[in-house]
Amino acid sequence: MAYFNFAMEGSSMWLSSIEQNGDMKRYVSQGDEAGENRFGQFSISGEEYTGGIRHRILGGVDMGIKKFWGDFRTLKNDIRLQNNEIFNVYNPKYGIPFDSMPKLDRSRSVRQRAANSAYITSVSYASAYVQDELGFFDNTLRLSVAGRFTQAMTTGRDKASDKVDKVFSPRVGLSYSIDKNTSVYALYDQSFVPVTGVDSSGRAFDPVKGNDIEFGVKRDWFKGRLSTSATVYQIKRVNDKTNTGLVDSRGQAVMIQLGETTTKGVEIDVTGELAPGLNVTLNYALTDSKITRESPTIVDEAKKTVGNITPNTAKHVTNAW
């Protein structure tokens, strides 16, 4: 069982337009939110043999409810510098007069303010899952077969945003130990994530669904003091929700769902002990993610997105500590 309660207050400045000469218009938005989540999970596991095949069996149920309240709106459309100057990226000047910034009214709680917006949602779900990991040839070859059935109900401020989804998600994995230090694996699985909210036409958003194919190799070095792994993968997802950068008449962000995005990547990880008391973790990810199929809701040729880089993705990411 778990209970999670959070709240955040914030405001931020965003780009609204930029001219060829570098003049940039900016706007200020408010971003307050609160959430309350409850989760429960029960599982059983065991090990059995059928002849020379070992079975590690896992099964269970999990359920939860996630409630969210948000106050996201534009407070002022055109923020300027001293003497009503527009910020220019080629000749930047800094310092915004304090009295030109909008005043935030938080006399009512974010839960009360959210009642007049689309940012009040509840997602409840219940799922059952089962997995069997079969071990062959003294457990050097392992085959995992799993499945999950999920029923999720999304509830918004009005009936148009209500949605019920029932989805079965399979998972199959295969791994092989070449020797005591080296193993290779392959994985295929499907994912499902409920999405809250409605589009500009008032239609409830569809859930995000994905297919993942992954191959990798892992190896330990120096009697296990250093571990390395390399992975290549491809993930296809449909219905990712993204911000258009536009706002509606209420000052709220206009969201759309993408068609299909395809992400291909390589990940490399190194972890280990260089010396007693000195550990290192290194990782690098190369990601190529693009929109590969148009959303059926986009019919205007000028708004086509196929070939664009998937929003909120970075091609190179590296960490070391």
ZISUL-V143240 format. One record per residue. PSI is psi in whole degrees, -180 to 180 (* if undefined). Layout:
psi->PSI
psi->PSI
//
This chain:
psi->145
psi->148
psi->134
psi->127
psi->126
psi->160
psi->149
psi->141
psi->135
psi->165
psi->157
psi->161
psi->139
psi->157
psi->133
psi->-34
psi->158
psi->136
psi->166
psi->-28
psi->-1
psi->-5
psi->127
psi->122
psi->139
psi->152
psi->159
psi->133
psi->156
psi->141
psi->82
psi->141
psi->159
psi->150
psi->154
psi->117
psi->142
psi->132
psi->149
psi->145
psi->143
psi->134
psi->156
psi->151
psi->157
psi->172
psi->132
psi->166
psi->140
psi->100
psi->-127
psi->11
psi->125
psi->137
psi->123
psi->111
psi->134
psi->135
psi->157
psi->-176
psi->149
psi->152
psi->160
psi->169
psi->130
psi->120
psi->140
psi->139
psi->134
psi->147
psi->94
psi->113
psi->156
psi->130
psi->-35
psi->132
psi->-26
psi->101
psi->126
psi->169
psi->-171
psi->149
psi->29
psi->26
psi->148
psi->138
psi->134
psi->127
psi->-22
psi->-19
psi->68
psi->135
psi->147
psi->157
psi->101
psi->127
psi->133
psi->-39
psi->-7
psi->-11
psi->140
psi->150
psi->136
psi->131
psi->104
psi->31
psi->-26
psi->152
psi->160
psi->-28
psi->-35
psi->-42
psi->-33
psi->-19
psi->-23
psi->12
psi->180
psi->-3
psi->53
psi->112
psi->159
psi->129
psi->119
psi->144
psi->157
psi->136
psi->154
psi->141
psi->155
psi->144
psi->141
psi->119
psi->114
psi->131
psi->128
psi->157
psi->60
psi->36
psi->18
psi->-26
psi->126
psi->131
psi->123
psi->129
psi->126
psi->160
psi->149
psi->133
psi->127
psi->135
psi->122
psi->139
psi->123
psi->129
psi->131
psi->-159
psi->-27
psi->174
psi->-26
psi->-27
psi->2
psi->141
psi->141
psi->129
psi->138
psi->117
psi->137
psi->130
psi->112
psi->163
psi->132
psi->130
psi->148
psi->129
psi->151
psi->131
psi->109
psi->-43
psi->-171
psi->-13
psi->-12
psi->135
psi->153
psi->156
psi->160
psi->147
psi->139
psi->129
psi->163
psi->149
psi->160
psi->126
psi->119
psi->147
psi->132
psi->162
psi->178
psi->158
psi->-174
psi->-17
psi->2
psi->9
psi->138
psi->141
psi->144
psi->158
psi->154
psi->129
psi->143
psi->157
psi->127
psi->127
psi->129
psi->140
psi->143
psi->167
psi->140
psi->142
psi->139
psi->144
psi->158
psi->53
psi->37
psi->1
psi->-19
psi->133
psi->138
psi->152
psi->148
psi->136
psi->139
psi->144
psi->163
psi->128
psi->124
psi->126
psi->147
psi->147
psi->24
psi->133
psi->136
psi->156
psi->132
psi->-14
psi->0
psi->161
psi->151
psi->-172
psi->-18
psi->-1
psi->15
psi->148
psi->140
psi->121
psi->148
psi->165
psi->134
psi->164
psi->-102
psi->135
psi->141
psi->124
psi->123
psi->140
psi->170
psi->134
psi->136
psi->130
psi->140
psi->124
psi->144
psi->-177
psi->113
psi->-36
psi->162
psi->120
psi->-3
psi->107
psi->152
psi->143
psi->121
psi->138
psi->150
psi->139
psi->129
psi->120
psi->129
psi->106
psi->124
psi->159
psi->123
psi->-11
psi->137
psi->148
psi->138
psi->-16
psi->-12
psi->112
psi->-16
psi->122
psi->-33
psi->-17
psi->10
psi->144
psi->-5
psi->132
psi->-17
psi->152
psi->137
psi->129
psi->148
psi->34
psi->149
psi->137
psi->-38
psi->129
psi->131
psi->147
psi->150
psi->132
psi->*
//
